[in-house]
């Protein structure tokens, strides 16, 4: 009877050739199936990009408007302080003028 563990040279060559064919078949590129939603994916990406850009632009506009409002508020505060100082100086000038008039009347 033939021993199955002791294979001949030709059997080993055939086994090696089969293994090599299997390895090459494994590496061989498989046929591709084009994605039917390929065009839709590009449109979705473009829509998402547009949405992100719009959101960023809106956020930037909100920040710009807030900065503008803060600047206007600061300017109004400065103007109010200036008006208050002018008003106080007018009151002080009037008080000095009244004091001078009172002094003149007192001398007469």
PyMOL commands that place a pseudoatom at each C-alpha (Angstrom):
pseudoatom trace, name=CA, resn=UNK, resi=1, chain=A, elem=C, hetatm=0, pos=[0.000, 0.000, 0.000]
pseudoatom trace, name=CA, resn=UNK, resi=2, chain=A, elem=C, hetatm=0, pos=[1.163, 3.510, -0.789]
pseudoatom trace, name=CA, resn=UNK, resi=3, chain=A, elem=C, hetatm=0, pos=[1.949, 5.857, 2.126]
pseudoatom trace, name=CA, resn=UNK, resi=4, chain=A, elem=C, hetatm=0, pos=[-0.164, 9.084, 1.779]
pseudoatom trace, name=CA, resn=UNK, resi=5, chain=A, elem=C, hetatm=0, pos=[2.347, 11.138, 3.763]
pseudoatom trace, name=CA, resn=UNK, resi=6, chain=A, elem=C, hetatm=0, pos=[5.195, 10.347, 1.410]
pseudoatom trace, name=CA, resn=UNK, resi=7, chain=A, elem=C, hetatm=0, pos=[4.227, 12.189, -1.734]
pseudoatom trace, name=CA, resn=UNK, resi=8, chain=A, elem=C, hetatm=0, pos=[6.296, 12.199, -4.842]
pseudoatom trace, name=CA, resn=UNK, resi=9, chain=A, elem=C, hetatm=0, pos=[8.084, 15.091, -6.503]
pseudoatom trace, name=CA, resn=UNK, resi=10, chain=A, elem=C, hetatm=0, pos=[5.345, 15.598, -9.081]
pseudoatom trace, name=CA, resn=UNK, resi=11, chain=A, elem=C, hetatm=0, pos=[2.657, 15.708, -6.399]
pseudoatom trace, name=CA, resn=UNK, resi=12, chain=A, elem=C, hetatm=0, pos=[4.551, 18.417, -4.536]
pseudoatom trace, name=CA, resn=UNK, resi=13, chain=A, elem=C, hetatm=0, pos=[5.017, 20.413, -7.737]
pseudoatom trace, name=CA, resn=UNK, resi=14, chain=A, elem=C, hetatm=0, pos=[1.301, 20.165, -8.513]
pseudoatom trace, name=CA, resn=UNK, resi=15, chain=A, elem=C, hetatm=0, pos=[0.382, 21.214, -4.956]
pseudoatom trace, name=CA, resn=UNK, resi=16, chain=A, elem=C, hetatm=0, pos=[2.756, 24.193, -5.150]
pseudoatom trace, name=CA, resn=UNK, resi=17, chain=A, elem=C, hetatm=0, pos=[1.308, 25.220, -8.515]
pseudoatom trace, name=CA, resn=UNK, resi=18, chain=A, elem=C, hetatm=0, pos=[-2.231, 25.042, -7.138]
pseudoatom trace, name=CA, resn=UNK, resi=19, chain=A, elem=C, hetatm=0, pos=[-1.245, 27.114, -4.116]
pseudoatom trace, name=CA, resn=UNK, resi=20, chain=A, elem=C, hetatm=0, pos=[0.377, 29.698, -6.380]
pseudoatom trace, name=CA, resn=UNK, resi=21, chain=A, elem=C, hetatm=0, pos=[-2.754, 29.851, -8.575]
pseudoatom trace, name=CA, resn=UNK, resi=22, chain=A, elem=C, hetatm=0, pos=[-4.939, 30.294, -5.490]
pseudoatom trace, name=CA, resn=UNK, resi=23, chain=A, elem=C, hetatm=0, pos=[-2.698, 33.098, -4.227]
pseudoatom trace, name=CA, resn=UNK, resi=24, chain=A, elem=C, hetatm=0, pos=[-2.782, 34.859, -7.614]
pseudoatom trace, name=CA, resn=UNK, resi=25, chain=A, elem=C, hetatm=0, pos=[-6.542, 34.458, -7.840]
pseudoatom trace, name=CA, resn=UNK, resi=26, chain=A, elem=C, hetatm=0, pos=[-6.828, 36.009, -4.400]
pseudoatom trace, name=CA, resn=UNK, resi=27, chain=A, elem=C, hetatm=0, pos=[-4.793, 39.047, -5.508]
pseudoatom trace, name=CA, resn=UNK, resi=28, chain=A, elem=C, hetatm=0, pos=[-6.644, 39.454, -8.793]
pseudoatom trace, name=CA, resn=UNK, resi=29, chain=A, elem=C, hetatm=0, pos=[-8.915, 42.545, -8.817]
pseudoatom trace, name=CA, resn=UNK, resi=30, chain=A, elem=C, hetatm=0, pos=[-12.563, 41.772, -8.705]
pseudoatom trace, name=CA, resn=UNK, resi=31, chain=A, elem=C, hetatm=0, pos=[-14.971, 43.342, -11.176]
pseudoatom trace, name=CA, resn=UNK, resi=32, chain=A, elem=C, hetatm=0, pos=[-16.462, 46.550, -9.784]
pseudoatom trace, name=CA, resn=UNK, resi=33, chain=A, elem=C, hetatm=0, pos=[-20.099, 47.507, -9.788]
pseudoatom trace, name=CA, resn=UNK, resi=34, chain=A, elem=C, hetatm=0, pos=[-20.615, 51.243, -10.170]
pseudoatom trace, name=CA, resn=UNK, resi=35, chain=A, elem=C, hetatm=0, pos=[-22.522, 52.865, -7.332]
pseudoatom trace, name=CA, resn=UNK, resi=36, chain=A, elem=C, hetatm=0, pos=[-25.945, 53.963, -8.583]
pseudoatom trace, name=CA, resn=UNK, resi=37, chain=A, elem=C, hetatm=0, pos=[-26.004, 56.818, -6.038]
pseudoatom trace, name=CA, resn=UNK, resi=38, chain=A, elem=C, hetatm=0, pos=[-22.636, 58.263, -7.106]
pseudoatom trace, name=CA, resn=UNK, resi=39, chain=A, elem=C, hetatm=0, pos=[-24.130, 61.460, -8.586]
pseudoatom trace, name=CA, resn=UNK, resi=40, chain=A, elem=C, hetatm=0, pos=[-26.492, 61.867, -5.641]
pseudoatom trace, name=CA, resn=UNK, resi=41, chain=A, elem=C, hetatm=0, pos=[-23.588, 61.613, -3.193]
pseudoatom trace, name=CA, resn=UNK, resi=42, chain=A, elem=C, hetatm=0, pos=[-21.813, 64.469, -4.960]
pseudoatom trace, name=CA, resn=UNK, resi=43, chain=A, elem=C, hetatm=0, pos=[-24.965, 66.579, -4.770]
pseudoatom trace, name=CA, resn=UNK, resi=44, chain=A, elem=C, hetatm=0, pos=[-25.361, 65.738, -1.072]
pseudoatom trace, name=CA, resn=UNK, resi=45, chain=A, elem=C, hetatm=0, pos=[-21.760, 66.722, -0.390]
pseudoatom trace, name=CA, resn=UNK, resi=46, chain=A, elem=C, hetatm=0, pos=[-22.260, 70.010, -2.229]
pseudoatom trace, name=CA, resn=UNK, resi=47, chain=A, elem=C, hetatm=0, pos=[-25.461, 70.691, -0.269]
pseudoatom trace, name=CA, resn=UNK, resi=48, chain=A, elem=C, hetatm=0, pos=[-23.766, 69.894, 3.049]
pseudoatom trace, name=CA, resn=UNK, resi=49, chain=A, elem=C, hetatm=0, pos=[-20.834, 72.145, 2.157]
pseudoatom trace, name=CA, resn=UNK, resi=50, chain=A, elem=C, hetatm=0, pos=[-23.212, 74.965, 1.254]
pseudoatom trace, name=CA, resn=UNK, resi=51, chain=A, elem=C, hetatm=0, pos=[-25.086, 74.500, 4.534]
pseudoatom trace, name=CA, resn=UNK, resi=52, chain=A, elem=C, hetatm=0, pos=[-21.854, 74.620, 6.534]
pseudoatom trace, name=CA, resn=UNK, resi=53, chain=A, elem=C, hetatm=0, pos=[-20.714, 77.736, 4.685]
pseudoatom trace, name=CA, resn=UNK, resi=54, chain=A, elem=C, hetatm=0, pos=[-24.077, 79.411, 5.269]
pseudoatom trace, name=CA, resn=UNK, resi=55, chain=A, elem=C, hetatm=0, pos=[-23.996, 78.543, 8.969]
pseudoatom trace, name=CA, resn=UNK, resi=56, chain=A, elem=C, hetatm=0, pos=[-20.490, 79.972, 9.294]
pseudoatom trace, name=CA, resn=UNK, resi=57, chain=A, elem=C, hetatm=0, pos=[-21.478, 83.124, 7.409]
pseudoatom trace, name=CA, resn=UNK, resi=58, chain=A, elem=C, hetatm=0, pos=[-24.550, 83.558, 9.634]
pseudoatom trace, name=CA, resn=UNK, resi=59, chain=A, elem=C, hetatm=0, pos=[-22.472, 83.106, 12.787]
pseudoatom trace, name=CA, resn=UNK, resi=60, chain=A, elem=C, hetatm=0, pos=[-19.922, 85.600, 11.489]
pseudoatom trace, name=CA, resn=UNK, resi=61, chain=A, elem=C, hetatm=0, pos=[-22.687, 88.098, 10.701]
pseudoatom trace, name=CA, resn=UNK, resi=62, chain=A, elem=C, hetatm=0, pos=[-24.158, 87.689, 14.204]
pseudoatom trace, name=CA, resn=UNK, resi=63, chain=A, elem=C, hetatm=0, pos=[-20.739, 88.342, 15.748]
pseudoatom trace, name=CA, resn=UNK, resi=64, chain=A, elem=C, hetatm=0, pos=[-20.252, 91.386, 13.512]
pseudoatom trace, name=CA, resn=UNK, resi=65, chain=A, elem=C, hetatm=0, pos=[-23.650, 92.807, 14.495]
pseudoatom trace, name=CA, resn=UNK, resi=66, chain=A, elem=C, hetatm=0, pos=[-22.944, 92.204, 18.190]
pseudoatom trace, name=CA, resn=UNK, resi=67, chain=A, elem=C, hetatm=0, pos=[-19.598, 93.988, 17.892]
pseudoatom trace, name=CA, resn=UNK, resi=68, chain=A, elem=C, hetatm=0, pos=[-21.272, 96.856, 16.074]
pseudoatom trace, name=CA, resn=UNK, resi=69, chain=A, elem=C, hetatm=0, pos=[-23.937, 97.111, 18.789]
pseudoatom trace, name=CA, resn=UNK, resi=70, chain=A, elem=C, hetatm=0, pos=[-21.277, 97.107, 21.521]
pseudoatom trace, name=CA, resn=UNK, resi=71, chain=A, elem=C, hetatm=0, pos=[-19.366, 99.828, 19.679]
pseudoatom trace, name=CA, resn=UNK, resi=72, chain=A, elem=C, hetatm=0, pos=[-22.495, 101.949, 19.293]
pseudoatom trace, name=CA, resn=UNK, resi=73, chain=A, elem=C, hetatm=0, pos=[-23.318, 101.438, 22.963]
pseudoatom trace, name=CA, resn=UNK, resi=74, chain=A, elem=C, hetatm=0, pos=[-19.818, 102.503, 23.985]
pseudoatom trace, name=CA, resn=UNK, resi=75, chain=A, elem=C, hetatm=0, pos=[-20.056, 105.535, 21.709]
pseudoatom trace, name=CA, resn=UNK, resi=76, chain=A, elem=C, hetatm=0, pos=[-23.427, 106.483, 23.185]
pseudoatom trace, name=CA, resn=UNK, resi=77, chain=A, elem=C, hetatm=0, pos=[-21.963, 106.152, 26.667]
pseudoatom trace, name=CA, resn=UNK, resi=78, chain=A, elem=C, hetatm=0, pos=[-19.060, 108.442, 25.741]
pseudoatom trace, name=CA, resn=UNK, resi=79, chain=A, elem=C, hetatm=0, pos=[-21.466, 110.934, 24.191]
pseudoatom trace, name=CA, resn=UNK, resi=80, chain=A, elem=C, hetatm=0, pos=[-23.666, 110.806, 27.294]
pseudoatom trace, name=CA, resn=UNK, resi=81, chain=A, elem=C, hetatm=0, pos=[-20.680, 111.447, 29.536]
pseudoatom trace, name=CA, resn=UNK, resi=82, chain=A, elem=C, hetatm=0, pos=[-19.591, 114.336, 27.339]
pseudoatom trace, name=CA, resn=UNK, resi=83, chain=A, elem=C, hetatm=0, pos=[-23.103, 115.839, 27.432]
pseudoatom trace, name=CA, resn=UNK, resi=84, chain=A, elem=C, hetatm=0, pos=[-23.182, 115.419, 31.183]
pseudoatom trace, name=CA, resn=UNK, resi=85, chain=A, elem=C, hetatm=0, pos=[-19.806, 117.160, 31.554]
pseudoatom trace, name=CA, resn=UNK, resi=86, chain=A, elem=C, hetatm=0, pos=[-20.952, 120.004, 29.321]
pseudoatom trace, name=CA, resn=UNK, resi=87, chain=A, elem=C, hetatm=0, pos=[-24.175, 120.324, 31.272]
pseudoatom trace, name=CA, resn=UNK, resi=88, chain=A, elem=C, hetatm=0, pos=[-22.247, 120.396, 34.558]
pseudoatom trace, name=CA, resn=UNK, resi=89, chain=A, elem=C, hetatm=0, pos=[-19.860, 122.980, 33.185]
pseudoatom trace, name=CA, resn=UNK, resi=90, chain=A, elem=C, hetatm=0, pos=[-22.829, 125.093, 32.041]
pseudoatom trace, name=CA, resn=UNK, resi=91, chain=A, elem=C, hetatm=0, pos=[-24.349, 124.820, 35.502]
pseudoatom trace, name=CA, resn=UNK, resi=92, chain=A, elem=C, hetatm=0, pos=[-21.007, 125.757, 37.071]
pseudoatom trace, name=CA, resn=UNK, resi=93, chain=A, elem=C, hetatm=0, pos=[-20.608, 128.696, 34.679]
pseudoatom trace, name=CA, resn=UNK, resi=94, chain=A, elem=C, hetatm=0, pos=[-24.126, 129.869, 35.478]
pseudoatom trace, name=CA, resn=UNK, resi=95, chain=A, elem=C, hetatm=0, pos=[-23.413, 129.587, 39.206]
pseudoatom trace, name=CA, resn=UNK, resi=96, chain=A, elem=C, hetatm=0, pos=[-20.218, 131.669, 38.806]
pseudoatom trace, name=CA, resn=UNK, resi=97, chain=A, elem=C, hetatm=0, pos=[-22.047, 134.228, 36.703]
pseudoatom trace, name=CA, resn=UNK, resi=98, chain=A, elem=C, hetatm=0, pos=[-24.838, 134.442, 39.262]
pseudoatom trace, name=CA, resn=UNK, resi=99, chain=A, elem=C, hetatm=0, pos=[-22.238, 134.849, 42.001]
pseudoatom trace, name=CA, resn=UNK, resi=100, chain=A, elem=C, hetatm=0, pos=[-20.613, 137.722, 40.071]
pseudoatom trace, name=CA, resn=UNK, resi=101, chain=A, elem=C, hetatm=0, pos=[-23.970, 139.422, 39.561]
pseudoatom trace, name=CA, resn=UNK, resi=102, chain=A, elem=C, hetatm=0, pos=[-24.796, 138.965, 43.205]
pseudoatom trace, name=CA, resn=UNK, resi=103, chain=A, elem=C, hetatm=0, pos=[-21.418, 140.458, 44.140]
pseudoatom trace, name=CA, resn=UNK, resi=104, chain=A, elem=C, hetatm=0, pos=[-22.061, 143.480, 41.902]
pseudoatom trace, name=CA, resn=UNK, resi=105, chain=A, elem=C, hetatm=0, pos=[-25.477, 144.035, 43.422]
pseudoatom trace, name=CA, resn=UNK, resi=106, chain=A, elem=C, hetatm=0, pos=[-23.987, 143.758, 46.873]
pseudoatom trace, name=CA, resn=UNK, resi=107, chain=A, elem=C, hetatm=0, pos=[-21.406, 146.454, 46.048]
pseudoatom trace, name=CA, resn=UNK, resi=108, chain=A, elem=C, hetatm=0, pos=[-24.001, 148.934, 44.862]
for i in range(1, 108): cmd.bond("trace and resi %d" % i, "trace and resi %d" % (i + 1))
show_as sticks, trace
zoom trace
